[in-house]
Every structure is written in C-alpha cells, then in structure tokens.
C-alpha cells in the first residue's frame, strides 16, 4: 500500500486491482480515552475523538470476521488471506481473490473457488503482469448457500475458511505452497462444481482424476465412496466420514504420488529460525493428521527464494507461479540456509570524507527552522526521525558531539511526544483488531490497517540509534517499553501473545511483507516499498543489539536476510527467471499476489518507481549490493524510461547505483549536487557521506559475512575493508567467513583489512570464494585444482550452432578432478563463479553442469544442471554463478570416497563461440564438502 512522497488527488489505478474507494466519515468515539502506562510512556485504549478505526469502504466500522472458536485470537491482518477476516467491501461478506500459489482461491456462498493460473497477462499499458485468479472449480457441499465466510483457524502460512448456512458446514484448509485443499463438511455430500464439463483421465471410485481448463486435478473422497460426474457437477457421498480433499497435479502421471498424501490433512504450519556465525537457518514445518491409514507426510511447493537456499532433496514436480517456478518437496518440512544480510548503524568512517564540508551539511539539518518539516502523521514523522537517525553516527564519526547530541535530543523529544497518550500525537490500542494505531494516521493505517511496518519501522530505527548512545532512555522502565509495543504490533515474534498477532506485516512463506491490512483487491495483497519493510527488520537488529535482546536481533536478521532474497528475485528479477518475457521491465515498483507492476500508488514517474524500493538508504540497505548486475540493469532502465539521468530523486538513485558502481555514483554527485532538493527522508549530509565513503571503501561485498549481524565487508579493486559495530560494553573480536578477524572496541565501529586470514592469498581478491567446501580453480586442459597462483587464460566454448541446447551438454568444455575425499557439509550447496565473455555476439547463453561420482567407479551419482547465463554483446568478462538457480538435478548428495568431480560448460543457445576464463581465483568451483 502507499507510502508516497506526495499524495495526489487521483491515484494510479492498477489493472484488475479494485479502485481505491473513498472513506466515509469517522466513527463515533468516546470523548476521553483511558491511558495505559508503559514505563515512562503510555498509549490510549480508546481512539482519540473524531478518528476512525477499521471500516468498510463506505465508512462503516467493522470487526474481525472470525468464528466463535477464533474470536479471542489476534487476527493476522496484512496477510495473503486477510480479506477472509476483514470485510473491506460491504457487499462482499466472503473474500476477494487470495493467492496461495500455486493455487488461487475465492470464497463464495457455495464454497471455495479454486484456480491455477499458468499464463500471464500483460495489462495496464504493459506496466503490469498478472496470473489472475480464474475459477477452475468450486469445492463445496450439495445445497450449501452460506451468507458469509469466516476465518476459523490459521497458522504461519495456512488458514481455514468456514461456511455455514444452518444446515450445512464446510471448513477448508489452504496455504502457501500447498497443492492440496483439505475439506471437512457436514450436512451434505462432497460437491465439486467445475467451470466447464471435466474430462476424466482416471476413475478409481473414491479417487477421480479430471482435467478442467487444461489443468489436472485429483479428487479424493473417503474409502468406500464413489465420485459421480454429471455435466459440470461432481459429487461423492461421505458416509460416516466428514472429509475429502482436492489437489492440482503437475501432470496426470503424478496421481499415484498425490494419492499417497491425500488423506494426510495439514492442520498447521510453523517456521523456526536461528542465527549463528553469519548464517541464517530456517525450518518450515507442516503438522498433519492421518484421516486414513498412517501416512503423515505431505507435498509442498517451494518458492524460488526458498529452493535457491535448500539442500533438501526435491522431486521433479514443478508448478507455475507469479514468482517463477515452484519446486515440490515430498516431506512435511524443509530447511533453508543463507548468508546473513549485513546491517550497520551507519557506513564507517573513511578518509575520503571532507570533514569541514560534512560539518556544514550537518549544520544545515540541525539548524533548520523545523527539522521535522511540519510532519504531523505517523508516516511523515517517521521519515523525519529516520533522516535525523541516519546522521547521528555520522556526526559522531567526525567528532561533532554537540551536533550529535542536538539531533539525539530532537529525536527523543519527538518520540516521547508520540509515546505519551493524550497529546496531539499518540498511539491507541484497538481491542477488537488487537492493533496499535498512531494518530494522526495516514494512508489508511487506521481505517485499513495499512503500512504499520512501514511507518513504525522508522520509530524503532530512531529509537535504536538513541539506545546506542543512551541506554537509560531505552530501558523498558523508561521509553523502551513503548518501542517494544510498536515491535509487538508490527513484528511480534510470539505466537502466544494474546494482544498482538504473530509477525503482522511479514509473510514467512512468501518471504516478504504485505502492506494492505484488508487484502481487498482482485490482485490479492500488495507491497510497494520493500525497502521500508526491510527498514523495520534493520531496526529490530539495531534495537536488539543495542539493548542486549539477542532474540529480537536474530528475528530481525532472519527477516532482513529472507526478504533480501525475495526483493532480489521478485522486485528486481536478479536472475531474470521470474518476470515473464512479455513484461518488458527489469524492475517492479509493486509486487501483488497475482504478479507485479512497473508502477507506484501515486505516480508513473520512473524515478519514483525505481526509487521507492530503495528508500530509506541505511546501513541495513547493504544487502542490495549482492546483485550488482541487477542494479546496473535497473539504473539503465530508469534512465531509458526517464529520458535521461534522475532529476527528482537523484540522491536515492545515486545511492542505489553506489551499491554496484561507487565511482560512477560519486561522479554523478560531483556533477549534480549543487542544485537539487533532497528527497524528504534524505539530506545532503547523508548522501555526501554515503557516496564518498563507498567511493573510498568500495561496494558492499555480500559474499563474506561476519559472526555478528552488525558487520559488513566492502571491496575496492584487490582491497577488502572489514567493518563491524560492537554494541556491547566490552571489546570483542569479530571473525569473518574468509578467516579474517577484526578487533572492535566496546560501543564502537571499527574498520580494517583484517588479521589472521586462513586464505593462502594475502591479498584478497574482489570476489572471494564461498566459505564452505573446497575450492577448485579451472585450468586449461580440463583440470580442476585446489592450487592457486595460476596463469590467467581462457578456453573457447563451442557454439550451440543456432539450436536450443538448454539442459543438454553440447560439445562442452570438461574440467575434472579425481581421487577426492570429503564429508558432505550439512546445509552447504555447490557454488561456482565462472567468468564468461561472448564478445560482441548477440543472443548467447552459457550453461554449467556439475557431476559427482562418489566412489570414482565411473558412474556419476549426483548431477546438478544450472540455468544458463545470457551474456551481453559487450566485450568484457561477466560473472555466471549458481545464483542463476538449479534447473535440474538427479541423485541425492553423499560423501566422497576417492570420488570424481566434473564441471561441464557449454553454449545453451546462440550461434557463436564464447570464452571461459581459466587460471584465476575468479573462475572457481566450490564443492560442499569438508
């Protein structure tokens, strides 16, 4: 939902999304609100006079639409299924389309409409792609005609809608990644009504395979039942049972596998996470009950951001989705492992910054007649707090303690205003919706429960910077209690808290936040500013680190790391494997349940479409530097669409470019800093410090991580700079994944080139090897070797001859090493970094396959084929890595005992030769073995 720079009279409408409806008058409220004390602060337990809480689009107050069984549970608004519980549109007591992926759903009077959209449509003048919900069938009971649908139960990514018409009841359990719909009904027979007459491809009595609109479904009734097909109506008696299930099949041949799990009903979903030594791990688990037999396993489809980071075996089954290919796991759980995203309170001190110049820019901010620029509501106040918070550590770096303390005083004063009930600004608790709303509200944060994670993230971030310098202020008995209350509203880590829902704004399975509180759109839920979502995650890391709350710090690290991959894939299409080729854009301003749009809520200006997923730029934005080629494409598209370089949001886009090309970004600042107005959350002080620092230290290097979340690495040429902030009261040593170490004094940021490296090369290369497994250089003649110090050269990759060789090696270059012993490293994956160049030839793509012969007997037990890399027609090395994603694999990973490892590289497409670099640390294969 919107977090725009300005609010116009009209809003850009997205195709197939319902029009943003006008709000009615405010709901009545008592004349005075009671006050709930929290440390030195407080909030009200009744809305301020003249304000509104959640309403329908016509202004009628609404309460959660849940069953009696769920009436005391906090409702997880801002979810993929929230329209079940939030009746935003008064004439729709059921739901709007809900995008579970691969299936889509919509509740109606007769049951649950189900679809499986597999073909994207390009709408909105080419600005939006969508896999819109289209009904294939309806799951219901004979005669069911319910006046509404309510949420009966829910867990981390599953939900159970409920229907009752007095004579019949129906419950279905649906969820992200589930190819099944599990149904329990009473008062009628199971009934499946199809959009058109189905074609039956399998009839086994109680198991029926049908094809509808080109999609294959399996219907499972209790043993002893029999499905009857009459036109577009399919029914089965349930006898003494009350259950049946429906599954979308990846192919008709998958029926037997799906039958195995058809009666293992999912009853709940849960994610757990951990942070250790620079790595974030997560386990996604479904709980099940066996309706027949003893099978308790299930099938679940993983999104791209998940299967890129799992080593768990996956089946060959796949599904289409708006997020690219989903891959199926045959188990009730799976695990992921990622390098933790970096987060610093600010970029570290560098000798490239002109202290006198920076001091002048800082004074411009603190000496302004109104440092808060007239901000009154939660969003704009938050942005003003964020602008000051960015500068506090910067002032401290150059010894401007008076300026630092003046900014801290301004921030404390404003936070305390908002953290005290009864004034012009306050937070108020809604006991029905179990949410905390700041008044004055903005952009539907009150009536629609939109954007709480966007708005409050700025407050928590500012409080974290205050806590870094004033721990007494941050104590729970002082003002820290109110900070934690905002955290409970937006990112509550507790599932047992009766006052706030678990992780309100973050969808743990989708891997990112949702902004709409009601999800009342034909296109599902949406999120525009993914970067404001990660701003909250960064704030949790900094607040947890500053206050010693490692559990909250680790939650923030899990959220930031998970969403960083989702942003790369679903907003920036970093691997070019998600956006449909017909979309024609390299970035999305907004992600919807049904797809994505090159647009914002308030403008079609390319600068803001590209910039909305950058702001605010902080030390938690460094994860963006992990996808440098995507940034270059992104900036190039912005300038094409804009008719030239950025003008309005130039500071944000300079900073964005600095994640990939610091020198180019700094050059743009040098040429254009004199005559521009900073974006409202930015300042010349911050932009100058940011661009100059990265120009000096180099771009963020996401391939190396420190063993605390508040650490980062920067690389320029052959020099790597390590940085870390120690919030603790005693000095500590931070160890990085390449073996380097950095001593960091108490309550300080330190930088250095590191000590104690385990890297045999004393001069780190700019693209370091991954820390797990053994690393092999490619050498001419087909050799893989752990030796370093080779002579740079290249081998020629044969042409594909104009044919499509995708997935099948054709005249490949083959590199091999034999006699390898190694123990498989848990959680590790094959990695490679290959430098390839197609020269000026157009339309070439190189592909890699890695094969493992565990015992050296000549038979390869495990093969991994990766998606090809499309090279550009510009002379110069480009980097092909495993991040392109695994296209196919065979066999299960195992230990090596005298084994053989083989790398094959060939041309998947094109009609020309290419080159592969050899003899350097920039072309390597890393196997996941110790």
N, C-alpha and C positions, 0 to 999 in steps of 0.2 A: 504494500500500500504506500501512499505518497509520503515522502519526506522532502518536498521540493524546496528549492531556493526561493521561489516566489509562487504565489497562489493566484492563478489567473481566474477570470470569470468563467471560462469554459475549460473542461478537462478533455485531453485527448482520449478518444474512445478507442478501445481495442476491439477488433473484430471478434465476435462471438462472446465477449465479456459483457455482462449486463451493464446497462448505463448506470452511472453513479447517481443514485437518486437523492433528491433534496431532503433535508431533515425537517421534521416538524418542530413545533415549539417545545420548550423544555418541560420535562415532567415536574410535577409539584414536588417540593421538598420541605421538610420541617424548617422552621425559622432559625433554629440553632442546632448545631451538631455537638454531640458529645466528643470528648477528647480522650484518645488512648495514648498514655505516655510510653515512650520508648527511650530509655536513657535520658539525655538532655532534650530530646526531641519528642515529637508526637504526630499523630495523624488523627483525622476525624473518622467517626464510624457512621456518619451520615453525610450525604453530599451537601456542599455549600448551597445556600438559597439561590434559585434561578439557574441551576445547572442540570444537566441530564446525565443519566446513565445509559445502559444499553437499550436501544429502541429498534422498532421496525423502521423500514424506510419512510413510513408516514409519521413517525414520531411517537408511536405507541410504545410504552415501556414493555420490555419482555424479560422473562425469567428463563432459566435453562429448561430446555425441552427434554427432560430425562424421566425415566420411570421411577416408581417409588423405591425400588432397590438401589437406585443411584442418587437419590435426592440429596444426600448429605456429603457426596463426594465432590471435590473441586473439579469443575469441568475444564478440560484442556482446550481452551479456545486457541485460535491461531494454529489449527491443525489441518490436515488434509481432508478431514471429515467433519469439520466444525458446524457445517450447515445442518447436520442432524440435530444439534442441540441449540443452535442459535437461529431462531426464525426471523431472519432479517426482512424477508419479504412476506408481508402479512397474508397474502393469498397462497402461500406455499407452505403448508404445515408438514411437508415431508423432507425433502432435501434438494439442493442443487446438485449437478454432477460432481461426483467425487472420484478422484484419480488415484487408485491404489497402485496401479502398474504391476503386472501387465494389464490387469482388468480395470475397467471403469464401471461406476455404479451410479444409480439414482434411485432414491426411494420414491415409491408411488403408492396409491391406495391399495393396489393389488399385490404389492410385494416389492422385490428388488430388481430393477432393470440392470442388466449386465451387458457390457460390450467389451470388445477387444480391438481398438483402433490400430490398424497396421499401416495405413497410408497417410502421410502428412498432407495437409492442405496449406497453401501459402495464401494469406489473407492480408487485409489492411494495406493495400498498395505494396505488397511484398515485404512488409515490415514485421510480419508475424508468421510463425509456423505453428501448426497445432495438429495434434492427434485427438480430435474432438470426440467426446463420448457419443456413441451411436448404439442404440439398443440392438443387441442380437437376440436376447431372450429376457423373460421375466421369471424370477423364482418366487413362487407363492404357494398358496393353498387354494383348493377349489372353493369358490364363493367368497374369498377374502375381500373385504371392502373396508379398509381401516380409515378412520377420519384423520389420522396423523401417524407419524413415525417418530419414535423417541430413541435416545441413546440409553441402552440398558446396562452396558458394561464396556470397559475399554482398558487397554494396557498400552505399552510403549508405542506400538505401531499397528495394533489391531483394535477393532471396535465391533460391538454387537448392536445393530439396529433392532427395534422391537415394534411389531404391529399388533393391534388388537381391535376387532370390531364387535366385541362382546361375545360372539360365538366361536371365534377362531383366534388363535395367537400364533405369531411367527417370530422367531429370532434367527438372524443370520450372523455369522462371524466372518468378517472380511479384513484384509490387511495389505499393507505394502508387501510386494514380493510374493504374495500367495496366489497360485494358480487355481486354488480351491475356494468355493463358497460353502460354508458348513451351515446347514439349516436344521432347526428344530421347530416342529409345528404341532398344533393340536386343533381338533375340530374340523379337519378336512383332509383330503388326500393331497399328497405332493403334486404340485402342478407347475409345469414349465411351459410358458407360452412363448413361442418363437416369433421373430419378426416376419418370417415367411415360412412356408412349409419346409421342414427339415429333410435332409437326405440322411437316411440311416446307413451307417457303414459297419455297425456291429450291434447285434442284439443277443445279449446273454441273459435275458429275463430281467433280473434286477439291475443289470448294467447295460446301459444303452449308449452307443456312440452315434452322434449326429453331427452334421455339417450345416451351419447356418451362415449365410453371407460370406462363404469362403473360410469360415473359422470352425475349427473342430472342437466339439465339447463332449464330455463324458458325463452321464447322469448315473448316480449311484443311489439306489434305494435299499432298504434292509433286505437281507437274505430271505427269500421266500416271496418277495414282492415281484411284480412284473410291470414294466412300463408299457403303456398303451398310447399309440400315436394316432391322433385323429385330426387331420389337417395341420394347423399350427399349434395344437394343444396336445401336450404330452402329460399323462398322469400316471400315478402309481399309488396304490393303497399302502398305508404304513403299518396296517395290522395293529399289533400291540406296541409297536415302536413309535418313536416320535422324531426320527432323524432321517436325513438324506443329504447328499452333497452333489455339487456340480463342479467340474474342472474344465478349464480351457487347456487343450492339448497342443504341444508344439508340433505334433504330427499324429496321424491315425495310428502309426506304429507304436506310439508311446502308451497306448491304452493299458497294457498289462502292468507297466510300472506304476501308472497312476492308480490303478485298481488296488494295488498293494497298500496304498496310503489313504484310500478314500474314506475309511472308517476310523482313521486316527484323527480325531477332531482337535483342532487347535483351540486352546482355552485361554492362552495368554502369551504375551511377548515381553521380553526384557533384555536390555543392554547393560552390560557392565564394562567398566573401563579401568585402565591403570596407566600410570606414567612411571617410567624408570629409565634413568640414564640416557635421556634424549630420544626415547621411543615411546609412542603411544600405542597401547594394545586395546582391543575391544572385542567382546564376545557377544554375539547376537543369538538369543535362545528363544525357541518357542516351546511352550508347555502343551501337552496333548493328553487326551484320554481316548482309550480304545472303545469305540462303540460296538465293534465286533472283533473277535479274535484278540490277539495280544500285541499287534503292531503299534508302536508308539512313535515311530519316525514320521517324517513328512518331507515334502519338497518345497523349496523356497527359491525364488529368483533373486539374484544379487544385482544391484545396480553397478554401473561401471566404476564408480568411486570405491566400491567395496571389492569387486573381483580383481581390480588392479593391485590390491594390497592384501590378498589372502593367498596362502599356500595350501589351503584345504582343497582336496580333490573336488572337481566339478564334473557334472555329466556333460554330454554333448548337446543337451537340450538348450535351446535359447528362445527368447521372446523379443519382440519389437517393443520399444517404448520411446517416449519423448526424450529420454535421457540416453539414448543409444541402446545397444544390445544388452539385454539382461541374460545372465547365465545361471543355470539351475544347479542347486546343491541338493543332494539326496541325504539329508540329515536334519535333525531338529535344531542344529546350531552351526555357527561358523565363526571364525576369528579373523581379525584383520590386524595388521601391524604397519605403522607409519613412522617415519622420522618426524619428530615433533616440530611444529612450526615455531619460529623464533618470536620472542616478544621482549622488547626493551622499553624502559621508561622514556627514553629518547635516544636518538643517534649519539654515539660517543663523541668526545672532544677530538678535534683534529687540528693540525697546524695549518690547514688551508683556510680557516675562517679568519677574517679580518675582525679582530675584537672591537675596535672602535666603530666600525660600520655596523656590526651586530648590536652594539650597545645603543646606537642611535635608533635602530629599528625597534628594539625592545622598549625604549622610552616612548616611541610613538604609540605603542599599545597601552602602557600603564598610565600615560599622561592624557589619554583621550578623555574628552568631557564625559563620555558614558562608555566605559569598557564593555558594557553588555548591549550596546546598540539598541536600547529600547526594548529588549526582549521581555516578553511577559508570559508566554505559554511554555509548556514543558519542552517542546522541541527546540525553539529558538533560544531559550535559556540554556538548554543543554549544549547547543553548538557554541554559545559564547563561553560556557565553562570549559568546553573542550579546547577552544582557542587559547585560553589562558593556561590550561593544564599542559599543553604542548610546550609552553615556553618556560615553565618553572625550572626544569632541569637544565635547559639551555642557558638561562641566566646564571644558574649555579655554576656551570662549567667555566664561565669566564670571570668568576669572582664577583658578579653583580648581586651580592646577597641582599642589598636593600631592595632592588627591583624584584628579586625572587620573593622576598617576604611581603612586598606590597601585593604581588599577584596572589600569593597564598592567602593573604587577608581578604582580598576581593572574593576569592573562591569560597572561603569559609563563610563569609557573610552571606553570600547568595545561597549556598547550600543550607545554611541554618534557617534562612527565611522559609525555604521550601520544606525543611524538615520540622517546622513548627506549625501546628494546626491553628487556625483562627485568623490568619492574616490574609493579605491579598493573594498569596500563593500558598497552596497546601496540598497534601496528599490525603485522599479519602478512601476508605475501605468499603467495598460493596459486598455485603454478606451473602447475597444471592449468587452473584457470579464469582465470589471469592477472588477478588482482584483489587489492586490498589491503583487508583487513578489520580493523576495530578491535575489540579485546576488552577488557572485556566488550562483547558485541554486544547488539543489541536489535531487536525487531520483524522478525526474520528477516533482518537484514543479514548474517548469517553463513550460515545454512542455506539461505536462499532468494535471497541476494544482493539483497535489497530495499533501497531507500531510501538508497543510498550518497550520491546527490546531495543528499538532504535533510540527512543527518547531517553530511557533511563540508563542506557549504556554510558551516555555522556556524564551523568551524575556519578555513577560508580567509578568511572575513569578519573574524574576530577577528584573524587574522594580518595582514590588510591594514590594519586600524586600528593595530596595533602598528608596522607598517612606515612608516606615515605619520609616526610620531614617533621611530622608532629604526631607521634604515636598516641599521645594522651588524647588528642582530639578524636582519633579513630577508635578509641576504646569503646566496647559495647555499651558501657555505662555512660558514655558521653554521646558522641554522634554516630558511632559505628553501628549501633543498633538500627538506626533508620536506614543506613546503607544496606545492611543485611536484609531489611524488609523489602527494599527495592529488588534485591537479588532474588528473594523468595518469590516475588511476583513474576519476574521475567525468566529466571533460570534456576528454579528450585531443584536442588539435587535429591530431595526427599520425596519418596512415593507415599509415605505415611503421614505427611503434613496435612492436617485437615483444613488449613486456612488457605492454601495455595496449591495449584496443580504442579505436577512434575514437569519441569522444563517447558513452560508455557509456549515460548516462542521458537523452540528448536525441535525439528522432526528428526529423531535419531536415526531412523532408517533411510529417509530421503537424504540425510547428510547436510541439511541446511535449515535456516529459519523460514517461517512463513509470517507474513505481515498482517493479513486480514484476520480480524477476530472472528468473523462470521462465516468466511469462505463462501459467500453467497453469489458466486459467479458461474456462468456456464462453462468457463475455462478452468474452474477449480479455484484453489488458493493461489497466491502470488507472493513474490518478494522482488522488490526493485533493488534497493540499496543493500546488496550482500555485504558490502564493506562496513555499513553501520551495524549489521548483525555481528560481524567479527569484532567490531569495536567493543561490544559488550563482553565477548569472550576474552579479549585482551584485558579489559578492565577486571575481570574475575582473576586472571593470572596475577596482575599487579596488586590488586587488593589482597588476595590470598597470600602473596609473597610478603607484602608489607606488614600484614597483621599476624603472620605465622599460621594461617589457616591453609595447610598444605592440601587438605581435601578439596577446598574451593579452588585453589591454584590448579590442581590436577584436573578438575572439571573444566576449567577454562582452557587448559591445554588440549584436552580431548575435543572440546567444541571447536576451538580455533583450527586445530590440525585437520579434523574431519571436514569442516566447512571449506578449508582452503583447497582441498582436492575437488570438492563439489563446485566451487567457484571456477576453478581452472577448467573443469570439464563442461559444466552446464551453462555458465555465463560467458566464458571466453573460448570454449571449444578448443582447448590447448592441443589436443591430439588430433583434431579435425576428424573425429569419429562420432560426433553427437549430432551436430546440426545437419539437417537434410541438405543435399547439394543444391536443391532448388531454393533454399532460403536466401543465399547470396550475401550473407553478412558474416563477419568474423567475431562479432560480439553481440550480446543481448543486454539490453538495459533492464529487462524484466524477465523472470522465469515464472511460468504458470504451470499449474498441474497438467495442462494439456500440451505445453510446449514452451515457447519463448518468443519475445518480441524485441525488435530493434526500436525501442520507444521508451518514454517515461510517462508518468501520470500527468505531467503538466506541460511538456514541450516536446517538439520534434527536433530541437536543436542538437546536432550531432555532438557538440562539446559536452552537453549535459547527459546525453545518452551514454557516452563513454565515461564521463567523469563521475556519474552517480554511484558506480561500483568501485570507486577509488577513495572517495571521501569518507571519514577524515583520514588523512595520512598521518600515521603514528608509528611508534616502534613495534606495533602489532601488525603493521602492513607489510612487513618484510617477506612474508610468505609469497607475495606476488612476484618476487624476484626469482622464484623457482621455475617460471615459464617465460623465459626471455623472448623466445621466438613468437609466442602468442602476443606478448606486449608489442613487439615490433609490428606485427600484423594489425593489431588493434589501433595503434597510433597512425599507421598508414591509412587505414580505413577512415578514421576520424578526419584526417586531412583531406582525403578524397571527397567525403561527404560534405565537409565544411567548406570546400573550395580553397583550402589553404590551412596554415597552422592555426592553433587555438587562439582566440582573442578574449572571450568572456571568462572562461575557466582555465586560462593558460597556466596558472600556478599549479592547479591539481594535475593537469596533464603533463607539465614539465616533471613534476614529482613522479608521476606514473612512468614516464619514459626513463627516469633515472634508475629504475629497478633493472633495466636492461642495458641502457647506454648512458651512464652518468655524464660522460664528457659531452655528448650531444645535448643532453638536457641542460647542463650548465651553460653551454654556448647559447642556447635559446634564452636563458635568464640574462646572460650578459648583454644580449642584443635587445631584449624587450622588457627589462624590469622597471624602467623609468616611468612608463606611462600607463600602468594598469591598476585596476582596483582588485584587491584580493577577494577571493570567494569568502562568504560570510564566516565560515569556520576556519579560515586561513589567516595568515599575517605575513607581511614581508619578512619579518624576523624569522619565522619558522621556515618559510620557503628558501630564504637565503642560506640558513644554517643547513637545511636538508640537502640542497643541491651541492653546496660547497663541500660538505662532509663526504657525500658519496663520490663526488669527483676526486676527492683526495684518497679515500679508502678503497673505492671500487664498489661494484654492485654486490648485493647480498648473495651469498653462496649457500644455497639450501641443501647441498649435498653433505655438509658437515654439521653436526649438532653438538651442543654442549650438554653436560649432565644436569643442568638446571634449566627450567623454561626461560628464564631471563638471560639468555645468552644468544649470540649470533656471530656469524662469520662473514667477512667481506673480502673480495678478491679483486686485485687490480694487477693485470699482467701476470707475473710469476710471484707476486707477493700477497700473502694472505694475512689479514688482520683479524684477530680474535677479540671479542668483546663480551663482557658479562657484567650484570649488576647484582651485587650482593646486598639484599635487604636485611641480612642478619646482623647481629650485634658483635660477631667475631669474624675474623678473616677466614677465608676458605679458598681452596684450590678448585677451579672448575676444569674438568677434563673433557676434551673434545673427542669425537669419534674417530679422528685420524691420529689419535695418540698425543696430540699437543695438549699442554696444560697452561693455565693462566691463574696467577695468584691475584685474588681480589680482596682488598681491604674491606672491613665492615662498613656497611651503609654507603657503598661507593660503586661507581662504574669504573672498570679497568679495561685497558686495551693493550695488545702486544702481539708479537709474532709467534708467541707460544714457546714452550720449552718441553723437553722430554719426548720428542716425537718418536713414534715407532715406525715412521715412514723412512725407508732407506734413502730416500731422496731428500737432502737437507733443504732444498729449495722447492717448496710445494708447487705443484702445477695448478693452473687455474681451474681445472675440472677434476677434483680429487676422486680417487677410487671410493666406491662404497665401502663401508667399514666391515661388512660381514663377508666371510668366504675368502677364497683365494683368487688372486687377480692375475690374468694372463694377458700379455701383450701379443699382438699379431705380428708375425714376421713373414717376410717374403718366402715362398717355397711351401706355404701351407703349415707353418709352425705356430703353435701356441706355447708360450714360455713365461715362467714367472720371473725371468731375468729382466732387469731394467737397463737403461742406458743404450738402447738400440739406436740404429741409424734411421732417420726418418726416410720413408719411401712410400711407394703406393703400388697396388695391384689393380689391374683393369677388370671391371665387372662386365661380362659379355652382355650384349644387347638382348632384350626379350624378343627381338625380331618382329615387333608390332603386334604380338599376341598377348593374351592375358595369362600370365604365369602366376597369378596370385595364389599362394599356398602350396605351389608345387615347384621345387627347385629345378631350375633350368640352366645348364652349364654353369653351376655355382663355383665360386671360389670356396675351397675347403681348407680349414685350419684345424689341426688335430693335436692332441697330447694324449699319450698312453701311460699306463702304469700309475694311475692316480689313486691314492688312498685318501679317504675323507669321510667324516661323520656328518650327516645332514644336520644343518643348524636349524633348530626349531624356529619357525616364523620367518626364516630368510627365503629369498627368492633369487632366481637367476637375474643378473643385471648385465648390461653391456653398454658401451659407449663407443660408437663407430663413427669415424669422420668420413663422410662421403661427399662427392662432388660430381655433378652432372655437367659441369662447364656451362655452356650456353644452350644446351639441348633442352627442348621443351617436352614435358609430359613423361618424364622418367620417374620410376619409383623403385627403391631397393628394399629387399626383404631378407630377414635373417631367420635361421632355424638352428637351435641348439639341441644336440642329442647326447644322451648319456648311456653308455654301456657299462653297467655297474661292475661287472667282473672281467671285462676285457675278452669275452668269449666271441666277439664278433657280432653279437645281436644287441641292438640298441633297445634298452628297456624303457626309456623315457625320452620323448621328443617334445619340443616346445617351438611352435611356429608363431612369429610375431607379425602384427600388421605391418604392411610395408610403409616406407617413408617416402613421401613425394618430394623430390628435390626441386629446387628452384632453378631457373635458367640463367643464373648469375654465377660467374666463376668465383669459387671460394668454398672452403670446407664448411659443411653443415653437419650437425650432430644428430645421429639416429640412436635412440636409446630404447630400453624396454618399456618406457612410458607410453610408447605407441600402443601398447596393450597386446595381450596374448590372443592370437587368432584361433589357435587350436593346440591341443596337447593330447598326448597318448601316454599311458603308463602312469604309475604312481612314483613319486620321488623316493629314492632309497640311498643307502650308504654306498660308497665307492671302495672296492677292494681290488686294486690292480686294474681299475676301470679305464675307460676311454671317454674323452670329452671331445666333441666335434662341433665346430661352428661352420655353417654354410651361409654364404651371402650371394644373392643373385638379383637379376632385374625382374621385378614382378610385372612391370608394364613398360611400354616405351619402345622406341626404335633408335637406340643409340647406346654407346658404352658410357660407363661412369667409372670413377676411381674410388678406391678404398685405401685410406691411409694405413700404413704399417710402421712398425719400429718406434712408436712413441707411446707415452702414457695417456695419450688422448684417444687411442683406439684400443680398448681392452674388453675382455670378457671376465666377469666375476661370477664364480660358481658358488652356490650357497652351502659350502662345506667348510668345516674347521679342519 
